[in-house]
Amino acid sequence: MPGDVTVTLSGFVATTPTLFRSQSGNDFTSFRIAQTRRYLDRERGEWVDGRTLWFTVKAWKNTARNVALSLHKGDPVVVTGRLSLDEWDGPDGPRTSLVGEATALGPARRRGAARCTRAVPRRGVAGTRRPGG
């Protein structure tokens, strides 16, 4: 969509992906990923962990259900999606957080092997298509 900010994030699944239902009735999964940059400290001659970056990721509808079934805490993952803003009221007043809304995601195969099992949509579920349709 014009005007969207698209991002690609890679890291490790840091929280268990949890399936929710929105007020409008759509399924979504939310989880956090973390990435710690490692760099060579030339003075000490050793690899050092840098600062850990944390990202919230949401996936919607069929993708949400697939994520909840297939991703687990500790899995390496790559996520591409739109950057969006979550807003809510916290105990200290209004709060906001940047969120990556996943349009594509999968295991980071650089860090491990993975096998994809095609999900077959259930008949009669809104938002699903029949094979070939």
N, CA, C and O of each residue as an XYZ file, in Angstrom:
532
protein
N       0.832     -1.163      0.000
C       0.000      0.000      0.000
C       0.890      1.244      0.000
O       1.893      1.269      0.713
N       0.561      2.246     -0.758
C       1.364      3.458     -0.760
C       1.401      4.091      0.628
O       0.387      4.149      1.323
N       2.566      4.559      1.014
C       2.712      5.205      2.300
C       3.066      4.273      3.438
O       3.425      4.740      4.519
N       2.976      2.949      3.227
C       3.355      2.012      4.280
C       4.868      1.970      4.413
O       5.589      2.109      3.425
N       5.342      1.780      5.622
C       6.759      1.559      5.878
C       6.950      0.061      6.005
O       6.386     -0.564      6.903
N       7.749     -0.527      5.104
C       7.993     -1.963      5.121
C       9.335     -2.235      5.786
O      10.330     -1.568      5.503
N       9.350     -3.232      6.679
C      10.565     -3.587      7.393
C      10.791     -5.091      7.296
O       9.849     -5.866      7.131
N      12.050     -5.488      7.400
C      12.411     -6.898      7.531
C      13.197     -7.032      8.821
O      14.195     -6.342      9.028
N      12.740     -7.922      9.681
C      13.359     -8.156     10.979
C      13.836     -9.598     11.045
O      13.173    -10.499     10.531
N      14.967     -9.814     11.666
C      15.414    -11.191     11.895
C      15.902    -11.293     13.327
O      16.448    -10.341     13.884
N      15.701    -12.447     13.905
C      16.115    -12.664     15.277
C      15.599    -14.004     15.752
O      15.381    -14.921     14.960
N      15.408    -14.104     17.047
C      14.910    -15.334     17.645
C      13.574    -15.046     18.311
O      13.394    -13.992     18.920
N      12.637    -15.982     18.198
C      11.346    -15.841     18.856
C      11.619    -15.801     20.361
O      12.157    -16.755     20.924
N      11.249    -14.700     21.005
C      11.586    -14.486     22.418
C      10.431    -14.781     23.358
O      10.648    -15.024     24.545
N       9.207    -14.763     22.846
C       8.040    -15.100     23.663
C       7.186    -16.090     22.884
O       7.210    -16.103     21.653
N       6.445    -16.905     23.587
C       5.589    -17.895     22.938
C       4.530    -17.185     22.106
O       3.783    -16.364     22.638
N       4.446    -17.488     20.786
C       3.389    -16.883     19.972
C       2.015    -17.283     20.512
O       1.724    -18.465     20.694
N       1.179    -16.275     20.765
C      -0.121    -16.499     21.371
C      -1.213    -16.047     20.416
O      -1.153    -14.954     19.853
N      -2.215    -16.908     20.241
C      -3.333    -16.613     19.345
C      -4.424    -15.888     20.121
O      -4.836    -16.336     21.191
N      -4.894    -14.758     19.575
C      -5.948    -13.949     20.172
C      -7.058    -13.749     19.143
O      -6.885    -14.064     17.966
N      -8.190    -13.227     19.591
C      -9.262    -12.800     18.689
C      -9.531    -11.327     18.974
O      -9.768    -10.935     20.116
N      -9.490    -10.515     17.911
C      -9.704     -9.077     18.067
C     -11.178     -8.789     18.342
O     -12.025     -9.671     18.200
N     -11.481     -7.553     18.735
C     -12.872     -7.156     18.983
C     -13.722     -7.291     17.732
O     -14.933     -7.493     17.819
N     -13.082     -7.177     16.551
C     -13.834     -7.303     15.298
C     -13.963     -8.762     14.859
O     -14.567     -9.039     13.822
N     -13.402     -9.706     15.636
C     -13.567    -11.125     15.330
C     -12.449    -11.743     14.509
O     -12.545    -12.911     14.130
N     -11.385    -10.988     14.222
C     -10.263    -11.530     13.448
C      -9.233    -12.160     14.382
O      -8.917    -11.613     15.439
N      -8.711    -13.330     13.971
C      -7.628    -13.961     14.723
C      -6.334    -13.203     14.481
O      -6.062    -12.764     13.364
N      -5.532    -13.049     15.540
C      -4.186    -12.518     15.381
C      -3.269    -13.186     16.392
O      -3.694    -13.597     17.472
N      -2.002    -13.283     16.014
C      -0.978    -13.821     16.895
C       0.021    -12.715     17.170
O       0.395    -11.957     16.275
N       0.445    -12.635     18.415
C       1.437    -11.650     18.810
C       2.595    -12.373     19.480
O       2.395    -13.307     20.256
N       3.806    -11.930     19.172
C       4.995    -12.467     19.830
C       6.114    -11.441     19.719
O       6.018    -10.484     18.952
N       7.170    -11.648     20.487
C       8.321    -10.750     20.452
C       9.500    -11.502     19.857
O       9.661    -12.705     20.064
N      10.319    -10.768     19.115
C      11.587    -11.330     18.668
C      12.708    -10.465     19.225
O      12.532     -9.276     19.490
N      13.850    -11.086     19.393
C      15.021    -10.387     19.926
C      16.208    -10.664     19.018
O      16.342    -11.754     18.461
N      17.063     -9.664     18.878
C      18.284     -9.810     18.085
C      19.419     -9.124     18.830
O      19.331     -7.942     19.164
N      20.477     -9.869     19.085
C      21.661     -9.326     19.739
C      22.804     -9.321     18.740
O      23.229    -10.370     18.256
N      23.289     -8.142     18.441
C      24.413     -8.011     17.500
C      25.692     -8.453     18.182
O      25.972     -8.058     19.314
N      26.468     -9.274     17.492
C      27.788     -9.673     17.990
C      28.833     -8.986     17.129
O      28.673     -8.860     15.915
N      29.900     -8.544     17.770
C      30.966     -7.885     17.029
C      32.309     -8.288     17.613
O      32.408     -8.701     18.768
N      33.333     -8.159     16.793
C      34.685     -8.499     17.214
C      35.322     -7.287     17.876
O      35.503     -6.249     17.240
N      35.659     -7.419     19.150
C      36.386     -6.378     19.867
C      37.861     -6.613     19.566
O      38.482     -7.505     20.143
N      38.417     -5.818     18.669
C      39.785     -6.030     18.204
C      40.822     -5.819     19.318
O      41.877     -6.452     19.308
N      40.525     -4.939     20.269
C      41.461     -4.720     21.371
C      41.591     -5.954     22.256
O      42.690     -6.305     22.687
N      40.464     -6.611     22.526
C      40.491     -7.802     23.384
C      40.665     -9.081     22.578
O      40.991    -10.133     23.128
N      40.442     -8.982     21.250
C      40.568    -10.159     20.394
C      39.491    -11.197     20.630
O      39.740    -12.395     20.494
N      38.284    -10.744     20.985
C      37.192    -11.699     21.225
C      35.868    -11.113     20.765
O      35.714     -9.900     20.622
N      34.907    -12.021     20.534
C      33.573    -11.616     20.134
C      32.801    -11.153     21.367
O      32.881    -11.760     22.435
N      32.056    -10.068     21.195
C      31.315     -9.455     22.295
C      29.866     -9.280     21.871
O      29.581     -8.942     20.722
N      28.946     -9.514     22.818
C      27.531     -9.253     22.556
C      27.261     -7.768     22.677
O      27.684     -7.124     23.637
N      26.555     -7.232     21.699
C      26.111     -5.847     21.753
C      24.772     -5.763     22.455
O      24.374     -6.667     23.190
N      24.105     -4.684     22.217
C      22.798     -4.442     22.827
C      21.733     -5.311     22.153
O      21.756     -5.494     20.935
N      20.806     -5.842     22.943
C      19.704     -6.640     22.397
C      18.563     -5.711     21.998
O      18.134     -4.864     22.781
N      18.078     -5.881     20.769
C      16.914     -5.141     20.278
C      15.703     -6.064     20.344
O      15.790     -7.244     20.003
N      14.575     -5.516     20.785
C      13.337     -6.280     20.942
C      12.284     -5.705     20.009
O      12.164     -4.487     19.880
N      11.520     -6.580     19.356
C      10.466     -6.163     18.432
C       9.200     -6.955     18.708
O       9.255     -8.156     18.977
N       8.057     -6.280     18.641
C       6.767     -6.960     18.716
C       6.305     -7.230     17.292
O       6.395     -6.364     16.422
N       5.809     -8.444     17.067
C       5.320     -8.848     15.757
C       3.878     -9.325     15.907
O       3.550    -10.047     16.848
N       3.022     -8.916     14.972
C       1.654     -9.427     14.908
C       1.418    -10.021     13.529
O       1.894     -9.505     12.518
N       0.680    -11.106     13.516
C       0.245    -11.728     12.265
C      -1.269    -11.897     12.354
O      -1.811    -12.090     13.442
N      -1.946    -11.824     11.220
C      -3.404    -11.819     11.208
C      -3.977    -13.009     10.435
O      -3.330    -13.550      9.538
N      -5.188    -13.402     10.794
C      -6.031    -14.391     10.114
C      -5.323    -15.726      9.935
O      -4.822    -16.282     10.913
N      -5.264    -16.261      8.708
C      -4.654    -17.579      8.489
C      -3.192    -17.602      8.916
O      -2.727    -18.583      9.497
N      -2.467    -16.522      8.629
C      -1.060    -16.455      9.020
C      -0.940    -16.560     10.536
O      -0.030    -17.215     11.043
N      -1.848    -15.921     11.257
C      -1.822    -15.968     12.722
C      -1.964    -17.398     13.224
O      -1.238    -17.821     14.123
N      -2.895    -18.135     12.644
C      -3.102    -19.521     13.085
C      -1.889    -20.387     12.753
O      -1.482    -21.219     13.562
N      -1.311    -20.195     11.567
C      -0.125    -20.964     11.184
C       1.065    -20.654     12.086
O       1.803    -21.557     12.480
N       1.249    -19.384     12.410
C       2.348    -18.983     13.296
C       2.181    -19.626     14.669
O       3.133    -20.175     15.222
N       0.967    -19.556     15.216
C       0.716    -20.105     16.553
C       1.002    -21.605     16.600
O       1.408    -22.126     17.639
N       0.793    -22.303     15.479
C       1.041    -23.748     15.425
C       2.499    -24.103     15.159
O       2.951    -25.177     15.555
N       3.239    -23.224     14.499
C       4.545    -23.658     13.998
C       5.757    -22.943     14.579
O       6.860    -23.487     14.518
N       5.602    -21.759     15.137
C       6.765    -21.072     15.718
C       6.787    -21.252     17.228
O       5.746    -21.243     17.885
N       7.987    -21.416     17.765
C       8.148    -21.634     19.194
C       9.255    -20.732     19.732
O      10.141    -20.295     18.997
N       9.179    -20.471     21.011
C      10.197    -19.668     21.673
C      11.569    -20.261     21.388
O      11.780    -21.463     21.549
N      12.508    -19.404     20.961
C      13.862    -19.835     20.645
C      14.115    -20.085     19.174
O      15.270    -20.180     18.761
N      13.050    -20.198     18.356
C      13.220    -20.433     16.919
C      13.824    -19.203     16.231
O      13.441    -18.074     16.538
N      14.768    -19.417     15.298
C      15.246    -18.293     14.481
C      14.182    -17.948     13.445
O      13.584    -18.841     12.845
N      13.945    -16.659     13.236
C      12.843    -16.246     12.364
C      13.218    -14.999     11.578
O      14.009    -14.170     12.029
N      12.628    -14.886     10.386
C      12.723    -13.678      9.562
C      11.293    -13.216      9.302
O      10.438    -14.010      8.910
N      11.039    -11.927      9.523
C       9.702    -11.359      9.375
C       9.778    -10.153      8.452
O      10.633     -9.286      8.630
N       8.894    -10.094      7.473
C       8.741     -8.911      6.635
C       7.316     -8.421      6.816
O       6.375     -9.214      6.843
N       7.161     -7.104      6.939
C       5.816     -6.580      7.098
C       5.782     -5.076      7.175
O       6.781     -4.390      6.959
N       4.603     -4.587      7.490
C       4.367     -3.153      7.621
C       4.651     -2.718      9.053
O       4.354     -3.440     10.004
N       5.221     -1.551      9.191
C       5.430     -0.974     10.507
C       4.153     -0.238     10.899
O       3.655      0.597     10.143
N       3.631     -0.548     12.074
C       2.416      0.123     12.530
C       2.586      0.554     13.983
O       3.599      0.257     14.617
N       1.606      1.242     14.488
C       1.656      1.798     15.836
C       0.487      1.241     16.641
O      -0.668      1.394     16.245
N       0.781      0.593     17.773
C      -0.251      0.176     18.726
C      -0.400      1.277     19.757
O       0.591      1.822     20.244
N      -1.633      1.600     20.087
C      -1.907      2.624     21.095
C      -2.865      2.047     22.129
O      -3.827      1.367     21.772
N      -2.607      2.315     23.417
C      -3.475      1.834     24.469
C      -3.310      2.723     25.690
O      -2.376      3.519     25.776
N      -4.235      2.572     26.635
C      -4.162      3.315     27.889
C      -3.527      2.425     28.937
O      -4.037      1.345     29.237
N      -2.409      2.879     29.496
C      -1.716      2.170     30.564
C      -1.978      2.838     31.893
O      -2.662      3.861     31.947
N      -1.445      2.275     32.971
C      -1.649      2.863     34.302
C      -1.092      4.284     34.429
O      -1.557      5.068     35.256
N      -0.091      4.608     33.602
C       0.514      5.939     33.640
C       0.014      6.836     32.513
O       0.607      7.882     32.252
N      -1.063      6.445     31.845
C      -1.612      7.253     30.770
C      -1.463      6.576     29.420
O      -1.172      5.382     29.352
N      -1.664      7.339     28.329
C      -1.592      6.766     26.975
C      -0.202      6.204     26.666
O       0.811      6.794     27.041
N      -0.165      5.073     25.989
C       1.093      4.419     25.613
C       1.054      4.096     24.127
O      -0.019      3.947     23.543
N       2.233      3.988     23.518
C       2.356      3.583     22.118
C       3.533      2.634     21.977
O       4.459      2.636     22.787
N       3.472      1.823     20.926
C       4.558      0.886     20.641
C       4.583      0.614     19.140
O       3.537      0.461     18.510
N       5.793      0.556     18.572
C       5.925      0.175     17.168
C       5.772     -1.339     17.049
O       6.299     -2.092     17.869
N       5.048     -1.774     16.024
C       4.767     -3.192     15.806
C       5.025     -3.525     14.348
O       4.666     -2.756     13.456
N       5.647     -4.671     14.106
C       5.780     -5.186     12.750
C       4.592     -6.082     12.449
O       4.445     -7.140     13.061
N       3.734     -5.671     11.507
C       2.600     -6.494     11.099
C       3.055     -7.392      9.961
O       3.250     -6.930      8.836
N       3.224     -8.670     10.252
C       3.838     -9.606      9.327
C       2.997     -9.833      8.084
O       1.812    -10.156      8.170
N       3.625     -9.660      6.925
C       3.016    -10.054      5.655
C       3.668    -11.328      5.141
O       3.087    -12.043      4.324
N       4.872    -11.610      5.617
C       5.577    -12.854      5.291
C       6.534    -13.157      6.439
O       7.179    -12.254      6.970
N       6.623    -14.411      6.814
C       7.570    -14.798      7.841
C       7.887    -16.271      7.725
O       7.122    -17.059      7.169
N       9.033    -16.612      8.264
C       9.436    -18.004      8.227
C      10.706    -18.218      9.017
O      11.297    -17.278      9.547
N      11.114    -19.470      9.086
C      12.330    -19.780      9.834
C      13.560    -19.205      9.135
O      13.632    -19.183      7.907
N      14.516    -18.747      9.920
C      15.782    -18.253      9.375
C      16.647    -19.483      9.116
O      17.270    -20.013     10.036
N      16.684    -19.926      7.897
C      17.347    -21.185      7.566
C      18.857    -21.104      7.648
O      19.534    -22.130      7.589
N      19.392    -19.912      7.783
C      20.827    -19.782      8.016
C      21.200    -20.378      9.372
O      22.325    -20.830      9.582
N      20.245    -20.366     10.269
C      20.487    -20.823     11.635
C      19.913    -22.204     11.926
O      20.019    -22.681     13.056
N      19.305    -22.862     10.933
C      18.770    -24.199     11.160
C      17.932    -24.658      9.992
O      17.504    -23.856      9.162
N      17.703    -25.953      9.936
C      16.896    -26.543      8.871
C      15.419    -26.437      9.234
O      15.065    -26.407     10.412
N      14.580    -26.381      8.242
C      13.136    -26.311      8.462
C      12.434    -27.036      7.328
O      12.961    -27.149      6.221
N      11.254    -27.518      7.616
C      10.426    -28.162      6.605
C       9.048    -27.511      6.652
O       8.462    -27.352      7.723
N       8.550    -27.146      5.506
C       7.253    -26.489      5.434
C       6.166    -27.513      5.136
O       6.306    -28.332      4.228
N       5.098    -27.462      5.895
C       3.928    -28.280      5.635
C       2.817    -27.337      5.216
O       2.440    -26.437      5.966
N       2.296    -27.542      4.026
C       1.267    -26.641      3.515
C      -0.011    -26.780      4.330
O      -0.504    -27.886      4.554
N      -0.535    -25.652      4.765
C      -1.790    -25.637      5.512
C      -2.940    -25.644      4.529
O      -2.979    -24.840      3.597
N      -3.864    -26.542      4.737
C      -5.043    -26.622      3.872
C      -6.175    -25.885      4.575
O      -6.561    -26.255      5.684
N      -6.713    -24.837      3.936
C      -7.783    -24.066      4.575
C      -9.003    -24.937      4.848
O      -9.336    -25.834      4.073
N      -9.656    -24.650      5.966
C     -10.898    -25.363      6.289
C     -12.023    -24.764      5.474
O     -12.048    -23.555      5.240
N     -12.948    -25.593      5.042
C     -14.106    -25.095      4.287
C     -15.005    -24.293      5.196
O     -15.201    -24.621      6.366
N     -15.550    -23.223      4.623
C     -16.503    -22.418      5.362
C     -15.894    -21.408      6.304
O     -16.625    -20.697      6.994
N     -14.569    -21.322      6.353
C     -13.924    -20.342      7.227
C     -13.749    -19.056      6.437
O     -13.173    -19.063      5.350
N     -14.239    -17.965      6.975
C     -14.137    -16.682      6.277
C     -12.696    -16.322      6.016
O     -11.831    -16.530      6.867
N     -12.433    -15.783      4.838
C     -11.091    -15.320      4.503
C     -10.192    -16.401      3.927
O      -9.021    -16.142      3.651
N     -10.719    -17.616      3.739
C      -9.892    -18.676      3.164
C     -10.366    -18.951      1.750
O     -11.520    -18.697      1.404
N      -9.457    -19.474      0.940
C      -9.783    -19.821     -0.437
C      -9.605    -21.307     -0.612
O      -8.774    -21.935      0.045
N     -10.393    -21.858     -1.505
C     -10.206    -23.260     -1.846
C      -9.010    -23.381     -2.775
O      -8.737    -22.455     -3.538
N      -8.270    -24.523     -2.731
C      -7.149    -24.704     -3.644
C      -7.579    -24.469     -5.086
O      -8.621    -24.961     -5.520
N      -6.772    -23.715     -5.822
C      -7.055    -23.446     -7.222
C      -8.036    -22.307     -7.412
O      -8.371    -21.966     -8.546
N      -8.511    -21.703     -6.306
C      -9.538    -20.658     -6.432
C      -9.131    -19.402     -5.930
O      -9.898    -18.441     -5.975
